[in-house]
């Protein structure tokens, strides 16, 4: 997966907020794994993945509906926390 920036985190968090809270962890992991797969495709073929974009978390999250919410809300912060935890777990598994 490409390097994660603040816009990646924001869009992915908003995608999490558009799904039921009890699915956030699984959905966050899915976004990360799919972004990584799209990045591998991009590197191998020299073009964006047809269904997964450029391999960024932003491009992956952009494929899903997203909630419009304040970045200061407790719900946004909770979803961001779940996303960050999923990133830490994924980085630990892949040693990247």
Kinemage of the C-alpha trace (Angstrom):
@kinemage 1
@onewidth
@group {chain A} dominant
@subgroup {mainchain}
@vectorlist {calphas} color= white
{ca unk a 1} P 0.000 0.000 0.000
{ca unk a 2} L 1.166 3.500 -0.700
{ca unk a 3} L 2.209 5.785 2.130
{ca unk a 4} L -0.746 6.897 4.253
{ca unk a 5} L -1.397 10.618 4.646
{ca unk a 6} L -3.973 12.694 6.459
{ca unk a 7} L -6.391 12.773 3.511
{ca unk a 8} L -6.227 8.949 3.340
{ca unk a 9} L -7.104 8.725 7.026
{ca unk a 10} L -9.961 11.218 6.708
{ca unk a 11} L -11.629 9.589 3.705
{ca unk a 12} L -11.243 6.068 5.104
{ca unk a 13} L -12.640 7.201 8.460
{ca unk a 14} L -15.649 8.705 6.701
{ca unk a 15} L -16.149 5.416 4.828
{ca unk a 16} L -16.151 3.573 8.166
{ca unk a 17} L -18.753 5.988 9.485
{ca unk a 18} L -21.072 5.023 6.629
{ca unk a 19} L -21.275 1.396 7.796
{ca unk a 20} L -22.556 -0.073 11.084
{ca unk a 21} L -20.154 0.417 13.985
{ca unk a 22} L -19.826 -3.299 14.689
{ca unk a 23} L -18.320 -3.779 11.195
{ca unk a 24} L -15.710 -0.994 11.412
{ca unk a 25} L -12.737 -3.230 12.258
{ca unk a 26} L -13.429 -5.740 9.496
{ca unk a 27} L -14.148 -3.002 6.953
{ca unk a 28} L -10.998 -1.075 7.926
{ca unk a 29} L -8.897 -4.214 7.439
{ca unk a 30} L -10.579 -4.843 4.089
{ca unk a 31} L -9.824 -1.304 2.883
{ca unk a 32} L -6.167 -1.729 3.816
{ca unk a 33} L -5.747 -5.172 2.241
{ca unk a 34} L -7.516 -4.065 -0.939
{ca unk a 35} L -5.418 -0.887 -1.178
{ca unk a 36} L -2.283 -2.996 -0.839
{ca unk a 37} L -3.442 -5.378 -3.581
{ca unk a 38} L -4.194 -2.430 -5.873
{ca unk a 39} L -0.736 -1.007 -5.160
{ca unk a 40} L 0.916 -4.316 -6.096
{ca unk a 41} L -1.115 -4.334 -9.317
{ca unk a 42} L -0.048 -0.754 -10.092
{ca unk a 43} L 3.595 -1.601 -9.537
{ca unk a 44} L 3.421 -4.724 -11.693
{ca unk a 45} L 1.374 -3.343 -14.590
{ca unk a 46} L 2.322 0.333 -14.485
{ca unk a 47} L -1.300 1.496 -14.392
{ca unk a 48} L -3.975 1.918 -11.762
{ca unk a 49} L -5.972 -1.179 -10.825
{ca unk a 50} L -9.273 -1.095 -12.756
{ca unk a 51} L -11.354 -1.628 -9.637
{ca unk a 52} L -9.052 -0.421 -6.879
{ca unk a 53} L -7.295 2.680 -8.046
{ca unk a 54} L -3.700 3.630 -7.388
{ca unk a 55} L -3.061 1.608 -4.275
{ca unk a 56} L -3.687 4.395 -1.816
{ca unk a 57} L -6.074 4.120 1.098
{ca unk a 58} L -7.766 7.260 -0.261
{ca unk a 59} L -8.444 5.651 -3.652
{ca unk a 60} L -9.822 2.531 -1.974
{ca unk a 61} L -12.083 4.453 0.407
{ca unk a 62} L -13.340 6.581 -2.488
{ca unk a 63} L -14.998 3.461 -3.917
{ca unk a 64} L -17.495 3.422 -1.021
{ca unk a 65} L -20.141 5.764 0.349
{ca unk a 66} L -18.822 8.135 3.004
{ca unk a 67} L -20.486 9.973 5.859
{ca unk a 68} L -20.324 13.731 6.150
{ca unk a 69} L -19.429 14.525 9.745
{ca unk a 70} L -17.361 16.782 11.919
{ca unk a 71} L -13.776 15.688 12.512
{ca unk a 72} L -14.289 16.763 16.118
{ca unk a 73} L -17.125 14.372 16.879
{ca unk a 74} L -16.599 11.496 19.280
{ca unk a 75} L -17.886 9.061 16.636
{ca unk a 76} L -15.337 10.283 14.071
{ca unk a 77} L -12.538 9.919 16.614
{ca unk a 78} L -13.700 6.401 17.492
{ca unk a 79} L -13.739 5.380 13.820
{ca unk a 80} L -10.307 6.929 13.267
{ca unk a 81} L -9.011 4.968 16.238
{ca unk a 82} L -10.304 1.713 14.734
{ca unk a 83} L -8.668 2.574 11.415
{ca unk a 84} L -5.320 3.398 13.038
{ca unk a 85} L -5.417 0.141 14.984
{ca unk a 86} L -6.087 -1.788 11.771
{ca unk a 87} L -3.122 -0.048 10.122
{ca unk a 88} L -0.859 -0.967 13.041
{ca unk a 89} L -1.959 -4.598 12.905
{ca unk a 90} L -1.476 -4.731 9.133
{ca unk a 91} L 1.974 -3.125 9.334
{ca unk a 92} L 2.956 -5.648 11.992
{ca unk a 93} L 1.886 -8.546 9.771
{ca unk a 94} L 3.611 -7.274 6.632
{ca unk a 95} L 6.734 -5.817 8.280
{ca unk a 96} L 6.386 -2.656 6.161
